């Protein structure tokens, strides 16, 4: 079960669901990949970026080189809950992803993680609006700042930097921030980006592009 190279743009006054996959109770033995996806989600109430239900799945699910942007619907501020990344009983790697929220209100779960064996590292997790409540959750402990998350459940190479997307309103989520360049870690088997451009074999960029 692979979800690779999709671009999803949603502008909703209520709900936004990006990628949702159910692969529970499966004898599937191959590694699943969620990679090189671009999600531009604007909603006023509930939103899910990437959600996976993988209870009793024996194989890993790797989430690499994805870009998720969350913002309010154009008609008003967010008042509900946003789950940018929500794995349920999932094992695998969460690496080289960009997650950004610019929601002006509501509760933003940058990572909402139920028990499993995910490894988090080399991600850029950025929330740039103080009016939203930021939460990282690992199934038992809630972290309300990036520094707390990094000390408690994150990887030492995770960063929190504004990616400065080239033209977010028109769906171009190409990061332009210089201090994000070459901050990723190579992933065997995913050597090209969303456009098919070869990535650096030693220090790739984070995100789908």
Secondary structure, DSSP 8 states (H G I E B T S, - for coil): --EES-EEEEEESSEEEEEEEE--S----S-EEEES-EEEEEESSEEEEEEEE-TT--S-EEEES-EEEEE--TTS---SEEEEEEEES-EEEEES-EEEE--SSSEEEEEEE-SSEEEEES-EEEE--TTSEEEEE-SS-EE-SHHHHHHHTS-TT-B-----EEEGGGTEEEE--GGGTT-S---TT--B-TTS-B--SSS--SS--
